[in-house]
Amino acid sequence: EQQGMCPVCDQKITKLSGWHSHHIVWRVHGGSDGLHNRVLLHPTCHQQVHCRGLHVEKPRLVSQGV
């Protein structure tokens, strides 16, 4: 779904960069652990989301016409 990209910085997530699983609706606010409520972020991007109170949305698949 994410196409290997971080939705915060729009850069590729790799083994070298690492990743964190972020809850879109935080668990302390009633969010679930389901995949529909989680997105992968770079560790530094994840830190920025929590420190700055940034909002993250799950990327949407864009269908490509033939």
Order of alpha helices (4+ residues) and beta strands (2+ residues): beta-beta-alpha
